[in-house]
Amino acid sequence: MWLTEYNLDESTGKNVGTWAHGLFNAIQTLTYLESPLITHINSHAMTSNAVFGNIFENEKGFTSMTSGQLPNNIGTPASAFKTDKYGFTASGAALNEIALALKGQSVIAHQIDFSDPLIKKSNITKMNHSHLEVGLLQIILIYMDGVLKRKRH
């Protein structure tokens, strides 16, 4: 099964274009990957604005948003807030971390059971910003608190 054009479609909230939006799409992506029935996924859209894109198509990525959609840190007019043309949106940045962790891998996804004795500090063989390895098992990490804590092992 192929799933295409999934994304957060929110017309009145202030989550579109924020890290919460990126995490929503990342969690949605990983949830879809849990199903063996789903073989291909594609979020909507590759290039666009902060609402739907993974990559900004221009320097005015928040312009098309209504004042009710704008995140609190972006004042009006939205056109005054510049984005990097071809830079990642929040969703693009989150999905890029997943793509980097999965690149070249044969993937089976499922939620982690942290009570599993396999997942303990002494078994971690490698850790970086987006995933860790426990023996041959690779685990993608999504930081939900917005604070990245790096540990050397």
Secondary structure, 3 states (H helix, E strand, C coil): CEEEEECCCCCCCCCCCCHHHHHHHHHHHHHHHCCCCCCEEEECCCEECCCCCCEECCCCCCCCCCCCCCCCCCCCCHHHCCCCCCCECHHHHHHHHHHHHHCCCCCCCCCCCCCCCCCCHHHEEEECCCEEEECCEEEECCCCCCCCCCCCC
